[in-house]
């Protein structure tokens, strides 16, 4: 099986080559599937990742969730601990600014969202496996965070071109419950967990 680092490098390079119009089209299709999930419709508080580079665009889904009256959180990264702190956002322009690794995140004096109140987490990855496991971006941020919100629904979000039959994993790796792409929705039994992993966004 291909190594994590090689799979990550190759898939990100392929994603970076996608034309802008294809990213827009595929992001819109994926967002429609995401917003239609019963789990997301029921959720009162949702943590979204904020799009970076050629990732699937989350901004329209974030705006729609805010418009629906949901409490929306975005992660603020602590590069010292490699931890994520969820903060409430209500306005994409006013509440977000470039932060760690130049990814947009809530501003310094944001309102924290208690971990126990998060109903769903939208999870990024560089590569997805058909079984819901992931290869992140190498920092470990999301795996550490997901371990702290065990009752939240874990929803992977990306492009179908990021999905491969299988990714390397260890006994401690953490799968998502649902994987949403522009092409389909995959569901996985939580009985696969609990696991903890070392990959990250």
N, C-alpha and C positions, 0 to 999 in steps of 0.2 A: 504494500500500500504506500502511496505517495506520502512523504513527510508533511507535517502541519505547515512548516515554514514555506515549503515549495508550493503546496496547495494554496496557501494564503497569497503568496506573491503572484502566482499565475492567475488566480481568479480576480484579484484586484486589478491586475494589468488588463485583463479582458474586459472588466467592467469599465475601466477608465477609457477604453476605446469605444464605448457605446456613444452613438451620436446624441446630441442634446434632445432632439425630438423623440428619440426612442426612450430616453430616460423619462421624459415628460409623459409619454403615452403609457409606459409600463408602470410608472409611479401612480398615475391616475387609476389604472386598472387594479393595482394592488391596494390602493387606498379604499376603493369601493368595496372590495372583499373584506378588508379590515373593519370598516365601519359597519358592515352588515352582520358581523359576528354577534350572536346573542350574548356572549360573554362580555363583549365590549359595550353593547347596548345596556346591559344591566349594571355595569360598573359605574360607581359614583366618582371614584378617584382613579385616574390613569396616569402612569408615568410613561412618557414618550422619550425616545432619544431624538436629538435634534440633528437633522441631516448634515453630513459633512462630505465634501468632495462628490464623488459619483454615486454615493449611496442612494437607495430609494428615497424619494422625497417624502418627508413626514409632515411638512408644514401645513398642507391643506387639511390633512387629517387632524392635526392639532387644532387648527382654527375651527374646524367643524365640531370637534369635541367641546371646545370652549363655548361655541354658539349654542350647543345643546344643553348648556348649563352644568357640564361636568367640571369637577375640580381637576385641573391638569397640572402635572408636575413635570419638570425636566431635571436632569441630573447636573449637579455641580461637582466637578472633579477635584479631589485633593491629591495632588501629585506626590506629596510626601508619604501618605499612607496608601495611595492607590485605591482610595475609597470614593464612593459616590454618595452625595447628599441630595435627596429630592427637595426641590423648592417649587412653590406654586408660581405659575405664570398665567397671565390673563391677556397679555398683549405681546405679540411676537417682537415688535420693534422696540417697545419700551422696556420689556423685562429681560431681554437677552442681549448679551455682548460677547465678543470673542474671549475665550478663556483658555484653559489647558489644551495644549496641542492645537490651538487656534480654532477649536470647535466652539460654536456658540453655546452659551450656558447662562443660567440665571445670574443676575448681577450680585455683587458681594453682599448687600444687605437684603437678600430675598427672604421670603417667608417660608421656613421649613415645613415640610409635610411629614407628619408622623408615619413611620414605617408601617405600623399596624393598620393604618387607614387606607393603604394602597390596595385597590382591588385587582388591578391588572398592570403588567409591565410590558411595554413594547421593546423588544430586544433586538439589537443589531448584531451583525456578524460579517466576517469576510466570506466565509463559506458555510453552507448548511448541508447536513447529511439528510438522507431520506428518512432517517429515524428520529429526527429532531435534535440531534447533537450538533454542535457548532464549533467552528474555529473563529475566534475573535481576532483582535488586532494586536494581541501580544502583551497587554498590560495587566490583565487579571481583574479589571474594574467590575465588569458585569457579573462574573461568577461569584465574587465576594459579595456583591450587592444582593443577588438573587437568593443567596443562602440566608440573608437577613429578613427576607419577606416570603417565608414558605407558604403562606396562605394565598398569596397573589397568583392570579393566572399569568403564566409566562407565555407571551405571544411573540414568536419570531416573525420578522418582517424584512422582506428583501425581494430580489429579482429571481425569477426561475433559473436564470443562467448561473446563479450562485449555488444551485443545488447539485450535489454529487451523490452517487449511490451510498457512499460511506466515508466518514472522516475518522482519522485516528483518534482514539480516546483512551482515558484511563478509568479506573474504577470510581474515581471521585468526580468525574465530569458530570455536568448538569444539563439535561435536555430541556427543551421548551415543551409546553403542553400543546401548542398549536403553532403551525408554521404557515404564514400567509405570503403568497407571492402574486405576481401579476397573472399567473396561469391557474392557480388552484389553492385550496385550503387543505392542509394535512393536519390530522389530529393524532395525538399520542397518549397512551394511558399513563397517568401519573404513577402507576405502579412501577415504572422504570426507575423512579427516584426513590429516596432522595440521594442526590450526588452533588459533589462540589468539584469545581474545575479550576484549571489554571489558565485557560484562554481568556481573552478579554477583548473589549472593543479596542 
